[in-house]
Amino acid sequence: ELKEDTVVVVLGASGDLAKKKTFPALFGLYRNAYLPKDVKIIGYARTKMDHEEFLKRVKSYIKTPTKDIEQSLEQFCKMCTYVSGQYDKDESFNELEKHMQEIEKGQKETNRIFYMALPPSVFIPVSEHLKRCCYPKSGIARIIIEKPFGKDLGSSRELDRALRPNWTEDEIFRIDHYLGKEMVKNILILRFGNEFFGATWNRNHIDNVQITFKEPFGTEGRGGYFDEFGIIRDVMQNHLLQVLTLLAMERPISFSAEDIRDEKVRVLRGMPSIEPKNVIIGQYEKSLDGTKPGYKEDDTVPKESRCPTFASMVLYIKNERWDGVPFILKAGKALNEQKTEVRIQYKDVTSGIFKDIPRNELVMRVQPNESVYIKMNSKLPGLSMQTVVTELDLTYRRRFSDLKIPEANFVRDDELDASWRMFTPLLHYLDDNKEIIPMGYPYGSRGPAVLDDFTASYGYKFSDAS
Ligand code: BG6
C-alpha cells in the first residue's frame, strides 16, 4: 500500500512498457481509489517534450470508453509531470531531484518510488544515479524493476550484486505482473479454502498439470528485444513458473507475502533442472494464407535467428506431494488464439462399470474472460445409464458484476535465484548447440505439429469438450 506524500517516478516513460502496462496500471489504481489522493507521478525519459505533449501521450496510452473515465483521466493527468534527461548523467538526475523537491514542498515526508520501465542495459547505471542524486532525505525509497532480471543464473546474480551496495532487499521490488492477475491470486483461495480440492491435490489423484500461455500475435516490431530472450525467458521462467509454484506449494502459515514466498521457494528448491529431452521448441513461419509474416521476416529480427517463439516443456517436483506428476508448460506467440489457463487433469476413474469415460479436469482460465470450471461426468438424462461430460462453470463476468482488478506483485531474490538455477542449463544448452533449430509452425496455428504427441507422451488425454 502506498503511503501518503509519495512521488512515483516512471523512468522510461515514453517506452513500450510504460505505454502498455505502467500508465494504464497507475490509472487503474487511481480510478479504483487505491492511490493516495496526494500522490504525484513524474515521467522521466530521454525524449525531449514539454508537459503538454507528455500529457497527450499519457492520454493516448489509456482507453476511455465512457465520459466518466475520460473525466477521471483528466483528473489523473493533473497529478502527472515530466522531466526529460539522460540515463547516464548526474546533471540529468540532479534536474530530476530539483523537480521532485519542488513538488514535495510542504510535505511531511518524502516517499519516493522509482519504477524502471527501462531496458536492462541501463538498470544498473540508473539505479546508481538514483541512489547518488535522488535518494530521499526522509521517508522510504523503493526501486521497482521489471524482468528481464538477467539472462541466466550468472547474469541475474551479477545484476543483484550491482544493485546491492545501493539498495537493500526491502527496497528492491521485482515485479511479475502475472502474480497480480485475479485468477492467479485465486489459486490460493481455491486450493486452501475448499476442502474437496485440498484433499485431492496430490500425486494420488492428479495425473498431470498443464499451464498454457497463447498469444495470437507475433513480435511485431519488438523483435529486437525478443530475439535476445526468446519465449522461455520472456514468459516461462517468470510468469508461468510463478503460476506453477502457487499451484504446487504447501499451505503457507498465513497469506502474508513473506510466508507465501517462503513456500514458493521451497517448491522451487525441490525441482531439478529441466532436461532437454523434456522440451520442444518452435518458431513461427508465414501464416497458411500468406497474410501474416513469419518471425524471421520481422525487420527487427536477424535472418538466421534460432530464437524460439514457442516452447513446451515438462517440469517435475521431487517431493511427496508431486513426485512423478508432469507439469507441462506451453507458451507461444503467433498462435491461433489468446488464452492463458491452468488445466489440472485428474486420473482415470477405476475401470469396471465405466469404459473410457473422460477424466475430471479443473480449469482456471486466467485470461481472457476469467473463469473456473470443472469437467465432470454426469448421467445423460433419460432412461439409459449413459454418461455425459458436463461443466460446473464459474464465469467471473456472470457471477461478479463489478470487477476491480489491480495488477502487480513481486518476487523475492532467493525465488529468482532458484528459478534461474532450474532453467539455466537448458537455456545454455539451447544457446550453445547451433544444430538445434526450432520447429516451424504457421502463424495462427496451434503450434508445432508434434505438440499433441508430446503432451500425450506425458499422460495428458485430450477429450473433445474443452
Ligand atoms: C510480458 C512479455 O512480460 O508479458 C510479453 O514480455 C507478453 O511478451 C506479456 O506479451 C503478456 O502479458 P499479458 O498481461 O498481456 O498476458
Residues whose N, C-alpha, C, O or C-beta is under 5 A from the ligand:
A	BS01	BG6	D234
